Amino acid sequence: MVTVLIAAVVIGAIAFVAYPLFKHSDELDVAFVGVIDPVWEHLVTQRDAMYSAIKDLELDHTMGKLSDADYRILRAKYEAKAVAILQELDNLNAAAQASGRVPAIDDTIEREVAMLRRVPANGTHKCPRCSTPHQPGDVFCAKCGTALKGTRCPACGRRAAPGDKFCGKCGKSMD
């Protein structure tokens, strides 16, 4: 009986430790969402491998596993290959942008930042309730009358940000 119990515990421990090895990871899938160009994917993989190789080389040299001469030779080799890969990626991105297949990365970043700030690209702000554009200095929305600078908590009087449902100080509902 004790032997069976020990065997069950050992099998359970092995299964617990080995579980991550058999679990499918979507981490790499997320990195390539929307990417359909296998050449680009291959270049990005090579770039990451070169970065990792340079990092490992630095560590090996710091720990004394590589002589200075070997370190300089390998570092130059890896850097040259990394530069070549980065140039290929730049050329591929420039060609894709020129053909209109991919929007400029700067434009994409600006759109995402503007979306996070709830500010359109033209620089005007929008009301959190009715989405009417307003000027940055406005205190109330001209269309619906919503306070744009935040409302005060009915219990403690602390000013809350627009869209807050509860007071950050006392927890009272802002409705």
Backbone as numpy.savetxt, mean C-alpha at the origin, in Angstrom:
# Nx Ny Nz CAx CAy CAz Cx Cy Cz
-2.78 -46.16 25.86 -3.60 -44.96 25.86 -2.74 -43.70 25.86
-1.71 -43.70 26.69 -0.81 -42.54 26.77 -0.07 -42.37 25.45
0.31 -43.45 24.82 1.02 -43.40 23.55 0.14 -42.78 22.46
-1.12 -43.13 22.45 -2.05 -42.57 21.47 -2.22 -41.08 21.71
-2.32 -40.67 22.95 -2.46 -39.26 23.30 -1.21 -38.47 22.89
-0.04 -39.01 23.15 1.21 -38.35 22.74 1.28 -38.25 21.22
0.91 -39.30 20.52 0.92 -39.30 19.06 -0.04 -38.24 18.52
-1.20 -38.11 19.14 -2.18 -37.11 18.70 -1.65 -35.69 18.92
-0.99 -35.46 20.03 -0.42 -34.14 20.32 0.69 -33.83 19.32
1.55 -34.79 19.02 2.64 -34.59 18.06 2.08 -34.31 16.67
1.09 -35.06 16.24 0.48 -34.84 14.92 -0.19 -33.47 14.87
-0.86 -33.09 15.96 -1.49 -31.76 16.02 -0.46 -30.65 15.92
0.67 -30.81 16.62 1.73 -29.79 16.58 2.32 -29.68 15.19
2.56 -30.80 14.53 3.10 -30.80 13.17 2.11 -30.14 12.22
0.84 -30.45 12.36 -0.18 -29.84 11.49 -0.24 -28.33 11.72
-0.14 -27.91 12.97 -0.17 -26.47 13.29 1.02 -25.74 12.67
2.19 -26.34 12.74 3.40 -25.72 12.20 3.39 -25.74 10.67
2.88 -26.81 10.08 2.92 -26.95 8.62 1.78 -26.25 7.91
0.76 -25.82 8.63 -0.41 -25.20 8.01 -0.07 -24.02 7.09
0.78 -23.08 7.50 1.08 -21.96 6.61 1.74 -22.38 5.29
2.42 -23.51 5.30 3.06 -23.97 4.07 2.06 -24.42 3.02
0.90 -24.87 3.45 -0.10 -25.38 2.53 -1.23 -24.38 2.26
-1.25 -23.31 3.00 -2.28 -22.29 2.84 -1.93 -21.42 1.63
-2.93 -21.16 0.78 -2.73 -20.32 -0.40 -2.63 -18.86 0.04
-1.62 -18.18 -0.44 -1.43 -16.78 -0.07 -1.83 -15.89 -1.23
-2.69 -14.91 -0.95 -3.10 -13.95 -1.97 -2.20 -12.73 -1.98
-1.14 -12.73 -1.19 -0.27 -11.57 -1.08 0.32 -11.20 -2.44
0.83 -12.18 -3.18 1.40 -11.88 -4.49 0.31 -11.53 -5.49
-0.87 -12.14 -5.34 -1.96 -11.84 -6.25 -2.37 -10.38 -6.15
-2.35 -9.82 -4.94 -2.74 -8.43 -4.74 -1.73 -7.50 -5.40
-0.46 -7.86 -5.42 0.57 -7.00 -6.00 0.37 -6.83 -7.50
-0.29 -7.79 -8.14 -0.43 -7.73 -9.58 -1.88 -7.59 -10.03
-2.73 -7.01 -9.18 -4.12 -6.81 -9.54 -4.19 -5.90 -10.75
-4.88 -6.32 -11.78 -5.04 -5.51 -12.97 -3.88 -5.60 -13.94
-2.84 -6.32 -13.60 -1.68 -6.43 -14.49 -1.91 -7.63 -15.40
-1.83 -7.37 -16.70 -2.04 -8.46 -17.65 -0.82 -8.68 -18.52
0.23 -7.89 -18.31 1.42 -7.99 -19.12 2.43 -8.90 -18.43
2.65 -10.12 -18.95 3.59 -11.03 -18.30 5.03 -10.53 -18.34
5.38 -9.74 -19.36 6.74 -9.19 -19.43 6.97 -8.25 -18.27
5.99 -7.39 -18.00 6.10 -6.46 -16.88 6.20 -7.21 -15.56
5.35 -8.23 -15.39 5.38 -9.03 -14.17 6.75 -9.68 -13.97
7.33 -10.21 -15.06 8.64 -10.85 -14.99 9.71 -9.84 -14.59
9.67 -8.65 -15.16 10.65 -7.62 -14.84 10.52 -7.17 -13.38
9.31 -7.04 -12.90 9.11 -6.64 -11.49 9.66 -7.73 -10.57
9.43 -8.97 -10.91 9.95 -10.09 -10.11 11.48 -10.08 -10.11
12.07 -9.85 -11.28 13.53 -9.78 -11.36 14.08 -8.61 -10.56
13.39 -7.46 -10.63 13.83 -6.28 -9.88 13.83 -6.58 -8.38
12.75 -7.18 -7.91 12.67 -7.52 -6.49 13.74 -8.53 -6.08
14.04 -9.47 -6.97 15.09 -10.45 -6.69 16.46 -9.77 -6.61
16.70 -8.79 -7.46 17.98 -8.07 -7.42 18.10 -7.26 -6.14
17.01 -6.61 -5.74 17.03 -5.86 -4.49 17.35 -6.78 -3.32
16.70 -7.95 -3.31 16.94 -8.91 -2.25 18.38 -9.43 -2.27
18.92 -9.67 -3.47 20.29 -10.16 -3.58 21.28 -9.11 -3.07
21.04 -7.84 -3.38 21.93 -6.77 -2.91 21.85 -6.66 -1.38
20.64 -6.78 -0.86 20.46 -6.73 0.59 21.20 -7.88 1.28
21.07 -9.09 0.72 21.76 -10.25 1.27 23.27 -10.09 1.17
23.72 -9.52 0.07 25.15 -9.28 -0.13 25.69 -8.33 0.94
24.92 -7.27 1.22 25.31 -6.32 2.26 25.43 -7.02 3.61
24.45 -7.85 3.92 24.46 -8.57 5.18 25.66 -9.51 5.27
25.91 -10.26 4.20 27.04 -11.19 4.19 28.37 -10.45 4.37
28.50 -9.29 3.73 29.74 -8.52 3.85 29.88 -7.96 5.27
28.78 -7.48 5.83 28.81 -6.93 7.19 29.19 -8.00 8.21
28.72 -9.22 7.98 29.01 -10.31 8.91 30.38 -10.93 8.68
31.09 -10.48 7.64 32.43 -10.98 7.38 32.48 -12.25 6.56
31.37 -12.62 5.93 31.36 -13.83 5.11 31.97 -13.60 3.73
32.08 -12.34 3.31 32.65 -11.99 2.01 33.84 -11.07 2.19
34.85 -11.29 1.37 35.99 -10.37 1.41 35.59 -9.07 0.70
36.37 -8.03 0.92 36.08 -6.74 0.30 36.11 -6.83 -1.23
37.06 -7.58 -1.76 37.19 -7.70 -3.22 35.97 -8.42 -3.81
35.58 -9.54 -3.19 34.41 -10.27 -3.67 33.15 -9.42 -3.55
33.05 -8.70 -2.44 31.89 -7.85 -2.22 31.78 -6.79 -3.32
32.88 -6.12 -3.64 32.85 -5.07 -4.68 32.48 -5.65 -6.05
33.02 -6.81 -6.38 32.73 -7.43 -7.68 31.25 -7.81 -7.77
30.75 -8.50 -6.74 29.35 -8.92 -6.76 28.39 -7.74 -6.68
28.74 -6.75 -5.89 27.88 -5.56 -5.77 27.76 -4.86 -7.13
28.88 -4.70 -7.83 28.86 -4.05 -9.15 28.02 -4.87 -10.13
28.15 -6.19 -10.07 27.39 -7.06 -10.96 25.88 -6.94 -10.70
25.49 -7.02 -9.43 24.07 -6.92 -9.08 23.49 -5.54 -9.38
24.28 -4.51 -9.11 23.79 -3.16 -9.40 23.60 -2.94 -10.89
24.53 -3.45 -11.70 24.41 -3.30 -13.16 23.15 -4.01 -13.66
22.91 -5.20 -13.13 21.73 -5.94 -13.56 20.45 -5.23 -13.09
20.46 -4.69 -11.88 19.29 -3.98 -11.36 19.02 -2.73 -12.19
20.06 -2.01 -12.56 19.89 -0.80 -13.39 19.31 -1.18 -14.75
19.78 -2.26 -15.33 19.27 -2.70 -16.63 17.78 -3.06 -16.52
17.41 -3.73 -15.45 16.00 -4.10 -15.25 15.14 -2.85 -15.05
15.63 -1.90 -14.26 14.88 -0.66 -14.05 14.72 0.13 -15.35
15.75 0.14 -16.18 15.63 0.82 -17.47 14.60 0.14 -18.36
14.59 -1.19 -18.35 13.58 -1.92 -19.13 12.17 -1.61 -18.63
12.01 -1.56 -17.31 10.70 -1.22 -16.75 10.29 0.20 -17.14
11.22 1.14 -17.08 10.91 2.51 -17.49 10.51 2.58 -18.96
11.24 1.87 -19.80 10.92 1.85 -21.23 9.55 1.22 -21.47
9.26 0.15 -20.77 7.98 -0.52 -20.92 6.83 0.37 -20.44
7.03 1.07 -19.32 6.01 1.98 -18.81 5.82 3.17 -19.75
6.91 3.70 -20.29 6.81 4.83 -21.22 6.08 4.41 -22.50
6.37 3.22 -22.99 5.71 2.73 -24.19 4.22 2.51 -23.93
3.87 1.99 -22.76 2.47 1.76 -22.42 1.72 3.08 -22.28
2.37 4.09 -21.69 1.73 5.39 -21.54 1.57 6.08 -22.89
2.58 5.93 -23.75 2.51 6.55 -25.07 1.40 5.94 -25.92
1.17 4.66 -25.75 0.12 3.99 -26.52 -1.26 4.20 -25.91
-1.30 4.78 -24.70 -2.57 5.05 -24.05 -3.12 3.87 -23.29
-2.37 2.80 -23.16 -2.85 1.62 -22.44 -2.86 1.82 -20.93
-1.93 2.62 -20.42 -1.79 2.81 -18.98 -1.78 4.31 -18.68
-2.60 4.77 -17.73 -2.55 6.19 -17.39 -1.23 6.52 -16.70
-0.81 7.76 -16.81 0.42 8.19 -16.16 0.32 7.93 -14.66
1.38 7.41 -14.09 1.36 7.04 -12.68 1.14 8.26 -11.80
1.66 9.42 -12.20 1.46 10.63 -11.41 -0.02 11.01 -11.37
-0.70 10.86 -12.49 -2.13 11.17 -12.53 -2.91 10.22 -11.62
-2.55 8.95 -11.64 -3.22 7.96 -10.81 -3.02 8.28 -9.33
-1.80 8.62 -8.95 -1.51 8.94 -7.56 -2.28 10.17 -7.12
-2.30 11.20 -7.97 -3.02 12.43 -7.62 -4.51 12.17 -7.45
-5.10 11.33 -8.31 -6.52 11.02 -8.18 -6.81 10.29 -6.87
-5.94 9.35 -6.50 -6.14 8.61 -5.27 -5.99 9.51 -4.05
-5.00 10.41 -4.07 -4.82 11.33 -2.95 -6.02 12.25 -2.84
-6.49 12.77 -3.97 -7.66 13.65 -3.96 -8.89 12.92 -3.44
-9.03 11.66 -3.80 -10.17 10.88 -3.33 -10.09 10.69 -1.82
-8.88 10.44 -1.31 -8.72 10.26 0.13 -9.00 11.55 0.89
-8.67 12.65 0.30 -8.92 13.94 0.95 -10.32 14.47 0.68
-11.07 13.75 -0.12 -12.40 14.18 -0.55 -12.33 15.52 -1.26
-11.26 15.70 -2.01 -11.08 16.92 -2.77 -10.89 16.54 -4.23
-11.75 17.00 -5.14 -11.55 16.69 -6.55 -10.28 17.33 -7.08
-9.86 16.92 -8.26 -8.62 17.40 -8.86 -8.63 18.90 -9.10
-9.82 19.54 -9.24 -9.88 20.97 -9.50 -9.65 21.80 -8.24
-9.55 21.17 -7.07 -9.19 21.87 -5.85 -10.34 22.31 -4.98
-11.59 22.07 -5.38 -12.71 22.47 -4.53 -13.07 21.34 -3.59
-13.58 21.69 -2.44 -14.02 20.71 -1.45 -15.48 20.37 -1.69
-15.93 19.23 -1.14 -17.33 18.83 -1.28 -17.94 18.61 0.09
-19.21 18.93 0.18 -19.97 18.73 1.42 -20.06 17.23 1.69
-19.84 16.79 2.95 -19.92 15.37 3.26 -21.33 14.80 3.16
-22.35 15.65 3.26 -23.73 15.17 3.21 -24.28 15.16 1.78
-24.16 16.29 1.04 -24.82 16.38 -0.27 -23.84 16.47 -1.44
-22.54 16.49 -1.17 -21.48 16.54 -2.19 -21.48 17.81 -3.02
-22.04 18.88 -2.52 -22.01 20.16 -3.21 -20.63 20.77 -3.03
-20.01 21.26 -4.11 -18.69 21.89 -3.97 -18.77 23.16 -3.12
-17.73 23.41 -2.35 -17.65 24.63 -1.55 -16.20 25.08 -1.45
-15.98 26.29 -1.00 -14.63 26.84 -0.86 -14.01 26.36 0.45
-12.67 26.29 0.52 -12.02 25.79 1.74 -12.38 26.58 3.01
-12.68 27.87 2.91 -12.97 28.68 4.08 -14.42 28.65 4.53
-15.31 28.03 3.75 -16.73 28.00 4.10 -16.96 27.22 5.39
-17.90 27.72 6.21 -18.23 27.07 7.47 -19.46 26.18 7.33
-20.43 26.61 6.47 -21.65 25.83 6.25 -21.83 25.58 4.76
-22.49 24.47 4.41 -22.82 24.16 3.02 -23.95 25.09 2.57
-23.79 25.69 1.38 -24.78 26.62 0.87 -26.07 25.90 0.46
-26.00 24.61 0.14 -27.18 23.90 -0.34 -27.98 23.27 0.81
-27.31 22.53 1.69 -28.05 21.79 2.72 -27.85 22.34 4.13
-26.90 23.26 4.32 -26.69 23.88 5.62 -25.85 23.09 6.59
-25.24 21.98 6.14 -24.41 21.17 7.01 -23.18 21.95 7.45
-22.81 21.84 8.72 -21.61 22.49 9.22 -20.40 21.80 8.60
-19.55 22.56 7.95 -18.40 21.99 7.26 -17.16 21.91 8.14
-17.12 22.69 9.20 -15.98 22.69 10.09 -16.17 21.74 11.26
-17.26 21.01 11.27 -17.53 20.07 12.35 -18.60 20.63 13.26
-19.26 19.74 13.93 -20.32 20.15 14.85 -19.81 19.98 16.28
-20.55 20.52 17.22 -20.18 20.39 18.62 -20.99 19.26 19.26
-20.34 18.55 20.16 -20.99 17.47 20.89 -22.06 18.06 21.79
-23.27 17.47 21.79 -24.33 18.00 22.65 -24.04 17.79 24.15
-23.17 16.84 24.49 -22.91 16.56 25.90 -21.73 17.37 26.45
-20.58 17.36 25.73 -19.38 17.99 26.28 -18.95 19.24 25.52
-19.51 19.49 24.34 -19.18 20.69 23.58 -17.94 20.60 22.72
-17.28 19.48 22.69 -16.08 19.33 21.86 -16.47 19.32 20.39
-15.65 20.00 19.56 -15.92 20.05 18.12 -15.52 18.72 17.49
-16.42 18.18 16.67 -16.18 16.90 15.99 -16.01 17.16 14.51
-15.32 16.28 13.85 -15.09 16.39 12.40 -16.38 16.09 11.66
-16.52 16.64 10.44 -17.71 16.33 9.65 -17.82 14.83 9.41
-19.02 14.31 9.59 -19.24 12.89 9.34 -19.08 12.02 10.57
-18.56 12.57 11.69 -18.41 11.77 12.91 -19.79 11.39 13.44
-19.93 10.15 13.85 -21.20 9.66 14.41 -21.21 9.78 15.93
-20.01 9.74 16.56 -19.90 9.80 18.01 -18.79 10.77 18.39
-18.90 11.33 19.57 -17.90 12.26 20.10 -16.65 11.48 20.47
-15.49 12.01 20.09 -14.23 11.35 20.41 -13.83 11.49 21.86
-14.42 12.45 22.57 -14.07 12.68 23.97 -14.96 11.90 24.92
-16.28 12.04 24.75 -17.19 11.41 25.70 -17.97 10.23 25.14
-17.97 10.06 23.81 -18.65 8.92 23.21 -20.13 9.12 22.93
-20.65 10.29 23.23 -22.08 10.60 23.01 -22.37 10.61 21.51
-23.54 10.15 21.11 -23.96 10.16 19.72 -24.07 11.59 19.21
-23.60 11.85 18.00 -23.63 13.20 17.43 -24.92 13.50 16.72
-25.85 12.55 16.64 -27.10 12.76 15.92 -28.08 13.59 16.68
